[in-house]
Amino acid sequence: MIQKRPLDPRRLRSRPPRGFGWLDHRLLRHGYLARCSPPATALYCLLVCAGDERGLSFYSDPRIGTLLGLEPGLLPRVRRELVELGLVAYQPPLYQVLALDDATPAPPPVGRPVRPVPASRRKLPPPERPTPAPVAASAGLSLRAMVAAALAAARTPEERP
C-alpha cells in the first residue's frame, strides 16, 4: 500500500486567505471531469476562482475568451456544456457555480452516450506519456498561459501540430 506523505511539507495547502475558490472532490468522484472537455474544465476553474461566497460572478464573454485563450464562438458551446452537466447556471451576464448533489452522479454528456465497455473488449491503456512539470502560478504566467500550457500538455501525439 502506498504511504501518502507531503512531497513539499512547506507548501501544504490550506483554505484560501481570501476569496472562495475551491474545487469539490465530487467533480472527480462523480464523473464530472471525465465528461467535460478541456475548455469546459478551464471555464469551470475560472468561474470557481472568480465567484463570491454564493458562486456568483459576471465576467464578460470577451474577458473570459481572453483569459482562457478561447477562439471566438467557442464560449457559448463550452458554457452550454457546463449548464447541461448541472455545474453552472447562466443568465447573462451572471454565472453561478452550482453546489454538487451528493447522491447524483454527473449526467452523461449530450450527444456522447456513455456505455460501459465489457472487460473482454477493453483496450490496453495507452503508453504513459511523461508528465509535464506543473505550471506554477508563481512563475509569473497569466491564467491564459497556464491554461494553454495545460491544454497543450494534455494533447495526444496525434493531436499535436
N, C-alpha and C positions, 0 to 999 in steps of 0.2 A: 504494500500500500504506500502511496506517495505521501510523504510528510510535507504538509504545507508550512512554509515559513516565509516571512517577508524577504524579498530579494534586496530591497533597499530600505532598511528599518527607519532611516532618516526621513523617508518620504511616504509614510503611511497616510492614506487618505482619511479625511475626516469631513464633517459637514462643511459645506462651503461657508467662508466667512461672511459673505453677503450674497444675496440672490437666492434662487430656489431651484437651480438646475441640478437634477439628479436623475439618473436613468434607473427605471424599475427593473429588477431582475426578471420579472414576468415577461418582459419583451423577448427574452431568450427562452425561458421555460415554457411559455405558452405558444411559441412558434411564430410570433410576430416578425422577428428579424428575418427568419427564413422566407417569409412571404413578401418582404419589402425589397424593392430594387435599391441599388446603392444611392441614387439621387434621393429616393424617398427616405432612406435612413439618414442621409445628411440633412434633409429638411427637418426631420423629426428632432434630431440633435440640436439644430439651430433653434427650433421653437421651444425645446426644453430649456435651453440656456437663456433665451430671450424672455421667457414667461415670468409673470409675477407669481405670488403665492397661490393664485387660483388657476395658473397655467395660461393666463391671457397675455397676448402680445399683438402688435399691429404693425409689423414690418411691411413695407410696400413690396409689391411684386418686383419692381426694378431693383430694390435694395437686396432682396433675397437672391435674385438672379446674380447680382454682382458678388455677394458674399460667397455663394456656393459655386459660382462659375457655370451656371446652367445656361444652356442655349435658349434663346427666346422661344417661347411657345411650349417649352418642356414643363414649366412650373405648374400649369393647370392640371396636366396629367399626373404629375407627382403628388400634388395636393389631393386630387381625387383618390389616388391610391391610399393615402393615409386616412381620408374620410371613410372610404369603403371598408377599411380594416378596423374602424372604430377607434383609431388612435387620436384623431383630432376632429374638432368641429370647426367649420369655417363659415363666416358670414362677413363679406367684405366690409371693412378692411380687417376684421377681427378674427384671430385664431384662438382656439382654446385647446391645449393639450388635455386630453380626457383621462380620467382615472381608469385604471385597468381593473376589470372584474376578476376576482379570484377564481370563480368557477367556470368562466367562459374562455376556452382557447380561441385563438385568432380564427376568424372565418377564412375559408380558402380564398385565394386571390381571384378577382373577377377575370374571366377569360382563360384562367390557367387551372384546370381542375387538379386537385391533389389526390392521387391514388396511391395506396401502399404498394410497394413492389415486393412480390414474393421473394423469400430468401434465396430460392433456387435461381432467380433471374437477376439478382443484384450484381452489378459490376464491381470489380475491384476498385478501390479508391484510386484517384489519380496519384501519380508520384508526388511526393511532397516538394513544394517549392520552398526555397529559402524564405524564411520570414523576414520581411523588411524591418529595419530598426524603426521603432515608434517615432513619430514626429512629435517632438516636444513643443508645447506651446511657448516655452521659454526660449526656443530657438529664434524667436522674433518673426515667425511666419504668421501670415494672416490666416483667418479661418478658411478663406477660399483656397489658399496654397496648401493648407493641411488636408482639406477635403480632396483637392486634386491629387495630392500625393497618395492619399489612401485609396482613391479610386484607381489610380494608375497601378498601384501595387496589387490590387485585387483582380486585375485583368488576367485572363489565362493567356498562355503564349499565342494562341490562335487569334485572340482579340487585339494583341499589341500591334502597333503600326510597323 
